[in-house]
């Protein structure tokens, strides 16, 4: 096998970001990807109806970090798509995340923007929760009260994670926005949208560099003895790298069911959540995100699962404990400057897309400075 300065394990967003940055510094980089395609879980493609489908569920890019926005715009032109979500609860489609309109619909009120904060405070005051928060439930109830927690969060979370929300880390709730106005956008970041030609095209542009080579359909662990690079950038599952020596970390997966329908539109929003009804958690209609025109439409049902590709890390005390043991091993390797563990799976840490890129950029820069 040809000599490479650096081997990047995984062709997802973290791995390809690191590969590009290192290649631009003159290093010969080999990306080894177990799947038969690049782009990891942001992989997309055009289906038979000519609609761009996200193979592993919907991904909307959003960030407040200007350097990340500048980086991705080197490789793709972005639309100005602003994401909107509805939640099907009590037989109605209701604005989500919670905003003033949500409260007025649920409680039959006519609150003004100035009254929302006091109303939520009253809901919280008549609720029971641990303070400081000890669980996901505590955080949500401390923000919106028990009634809204039960309506929008409790059963959705049970479906998503297959456990009691009181057993989940409070950190998980840090991603839930609550608004006092009628802004119905799911994200309010300064920069947001979708790459007009798709995420796969963006990743292909990212790795289009003379110093980058790619191996697809290959498990790195099966060929690692043939490689002797200066640096291994690992983005795969943390516990698998170490042969599960401390035990297996828990990951949650999603079973995705796609349907192409002979109608122009299926639902009134790009994504509709189903917190209380049905086995699935949400339905995505892709053409409402991409803006593509077709007499047909493609939708995707998401069913949370314990089996399948690792989509989400499982934030609870047992996994936090295991993660710490593995990260002690990681520190030894990284201190030797021979390895970098970056990304959601390798760090066993939830990242949005922009956070994954930001982390990869920072970690690569730190390694280069140490060199």
ChimeraX attribute file (.defattr): number of C-alpha atoms within 10 A of each C-alpha:
attribute: neighborCount
match mode: 1-to-1
recipient: residues
	/A:1	6
	/A:2	6
	/A:3	13
	/A:4	19
	/A:5	18
	/A:6	24
	/A:7	28
	/A:8	27
	/A:9	26
	/A:10	28
	/A:11	29
	/A:12	24
	/A:13	25
	/A:14	30
	/A:15	29
	/A:16	25
	/A:17	23
	/A:18	25
	/A:19	30
	/A:20	21
	/A:21	17
	/A:22	22
	/A:23	19
	/A:24	13
	/A:25	10
	/A:26	11
	/A:27	17
	/A:28	20
	/A:29	27
	/A:30	23
	/A:31	25
	/A:32	24
	/A:33	24
	/A:34	19
	/A:35	16
	/A:36	11
	/A:37	14
	/A:38	29
	/A:39	22
	/A:40	23
	/A:41	20
	/A:42	20
	/A:43	22
	/A:44	22
	/A:45	16
	/A:46	12
	/A:47	12
	/A:48	10
	/A:49	15
	/A:50	16
	/A:51	20
	/A:52	22
	/A:53	24
	/A:54	21
	/A:55	17
	/A:56	19
	/A:57	22
	/A:58	19
	/A:59	18
	/A:60	16
	/A:61	22
	/A:62	23
	/A:63	20
	/A:64	14
	/A:65	14
	/A:66	10
	/A:67	14
	/A:68	20
	/A:69	20
	/A:70	10
	/A:71	15
	/A:72	19
	/A:73	13
	/A:74	11
	/A:75	18
	/A:76	19
	/A:77	15
	/A:78	18
	/A:79	15
	/A:80	12
	/A:81	19
	/A:82	19
	/A:83	21
	/A:84	20
	/A:85	21
	/A:86	23
	/A:87	25
	/A:88	19
	/A:89	16
	/A:90	11
	/A:91	8
	/A:92	11
	/A:93	18
	/A:94	22
	/A:95	24
	/A:96	23
	/A:97	21
	/A:98	23
	/A:99	21
	/A:100	25
	/A:101	24
	/A:102	24
	/A:103	20
	/A:104	14
	/A:105	14
	/A:106	16
	/A:107	10
	/A:108	10
	/A:109	12
	/A:110	13
	/A:111	17
	/A:112	14
	/A:113	14
	/A:114	11
	/A:115	13
	/A:116	20
	/A:117	18
	/A:118	11
	/A:119	15
	/A:120	18
	/A:121	14
	/A:122	13
	/A:123	18
	/A:124	20
	/A:125	15
	/A:126	10
	/A:127	13
	/A:128	12
	/A:129	19
	/A:130	12
	/A:131	9
	/A:132	10
	/A:133	16
	/A:134	16
	/A:135	21
	/A:136	24
	/A:137	27
	/A:138	24
	/A:139	25
	/A:140	25
	/A:141	23
	/A:142	22
	/A:143	18
	/A:144	21
	/A:145	23
	/A:146	22
	/A:147	14
	/A:148	21
	/A:149	18
	/A:150	16
	/A:151	17
	/A:152	21
	/A:153	20
	/A:154	20
	/A:155	21
	/A:156	22
	/A:157	19
	/A:158	16
	/A:159	20
	/A:160	22
	/A:161	21
	/A:162	14
	/A:163	12
	/A:164	15
	/A:165	21
	/A:166	16
	/A:167	14
	/A:168	21
	/A:169	21
	/A:170	20
	/A:171	15
	/A:172	18
	/A:173	15
	/A:174	11
	/A:175	8
	/A:176	13
	/A:177	14
	/A:178	16
	/A:179	17
	/A:180	21
	/A:181	18
	/A:182	14
	/A:183	17
	/A:184	21
	/A:185	15
	/A:186	18
	/A:187	19
	/A:188	15
	/A:189	13
	/A:190	11
	/A:191	18
	/A:192	20
	/A:193	19
	/A:194	21
	/A:195	22
	/A:196	18
	/A:197	16
	/A:198	21
	/A:199	26
	/A:200	21
	/A:201	18
	/A:202	20
	/A:203	24
	/A:204	14
	/A:205	14
	/A:206	21
	/A:207	24
	/A:208	12
	/A:209	15
	/A:210	11
	/A:211	19
	/A:212	23
	/A:213	16
	/A:214	15
	/A:215	19
	/A:216	15
	/A:217	12
	/A:218	15
	/A:219	15
	/A:220	22
	/A:221	12
	/A:222	8
	/A:223	11
	/A:224	12
	/A:225	8
	/A:226	11
	/A:227	16
	/A:228	13
	/A:229	18
	/A:230	13
	/A:231	19
	/A:232	23
	/A:233	24
	/A:234	24
	/A:235	24
	/A:236	26
	/A:237	19
	/A:238	24
	/A:239	23
	/A:240	15
	/A:241	16
	/A:242	13
	/A:243	10
	/A:244	12
	/A:245	11
	/A:246	12
	/A:247	15
	/A:248	14
	/A:249	20
	/A:250	17
	/A:251	21
	/A:252	18
	/A:253	20
	/A:254	22
	/A:255	17
	/A:256	16
	/A:257	13
	/A:258	16
	/A:259	11
	/A:260	15
	/A:261	14
	/A:262	13
	/A:263	11
	/A:264	13
	/A:265	17
	/A:266	17
	/A:267	14
	/A:268	13
	/A:269	18
	/A:270	20
	/A:271	22
	/A:272	22
	/A:273	22
	/A:274	21
	/A:275	24
	/A:276	22
	/A:277	14
	/A:278	10
	/A:279	15
	/A:280	21
	/A:281	22
	/A:282	21
	/A:283	24
	/A:284	25
	/A:285	25
	/A:286	21
	/A:287	21
	/A:288	21
	/A:289	23
	/A:290	20
	/A:291	13
	/A:292	13
	/A:293	13
	/A:294	15
	/A:295	11
	/A:296	17
	/A:297	22
	/A:298	26
	/A:299	20
	/A:300	23
	/A:301	19
	/A:302	21
	/A:303	18
	/A:304	22
	/A:305	19
	/A:306	15
	/A:307	11
	/A:308	12
	/A:309	14
	/A:310	18
	/A:311	18
	/A:312	19
	/A:313	21
	/A:314	20
	/A:315	21
	/A:316	18
	/A:317	12
	/A:318	11
	/A:319	18
	/A:320	15
	/A:321	11
	/A:322	17
	/A:323	20
	/A:324	12
	/A:325	15
	/A:326	21
	/A:327	17
	/A:328	10
	/A:329	11
	/A:330	19
	/A:331	14
	/A:332	12
	/A:333	15
	/A:334	15
	/A:335	11
	/A:336	10
	/A:337	16
	/A:338	15
	/A:339	22
	/A:340	25
	/A:341	26
	/A:342	25
	/A:343	29
	/A:344	23
	/A:345	22
	/A:346	21
	/A:347	22
	/A:348	29
	/A:349	16
	/A:350	18
	/A:351	17
	/A:352	16
	/A:353	20
	/A:354	20
	/A:355	19
	/A:356	21
	/A:357	25
	/A:358	20
	/A:359	19
	/A:360	25
	/A:361	21
	/A:362	12
	/A:363	16
	/A:364	19
	/A:365	15
	/A:366	11
	/A:367	17
	/A:368	12
	/A:369	8
	/A:370	8
	/A:371	7
